Amino acid sequence: MGNLTFSHSSCRCRRIGETDELGMQIFSRSVSVPNLHATIHCALGINPREENLSSNRPVPITDDGESIRELFA
């Protein structure tokens, strides 16, 4: 079965969700790409709401994703 696995030096490895053995069908707790990106940023100590400037225009570093809090519990 496939699932999202997350490991960081300051926390234990955790898995959430469940898929079939090929990872093609999600059975529980799907995770969006923006949420995955926000989670990675949080693990690195970067605020996922941060914005970069490009041609004097603010560009968000994530697409309104929310970090997956149960991975940090």
FENWOMO-V20031 format. One record per helix or strand of 2 or more residues. SS is the DSSP state (@ for helix, = for strand). FROM is the first residue (numbers start at 1). LEN is the number of residues. If there is no record, write none. Layout:
SS:FROM:LEN  SS:FROM:LEN
This chain:
=:4:5  =:11:6  =:18:2  =:26:3  @:33:11  =:51:4  =:57:4  @:69:3
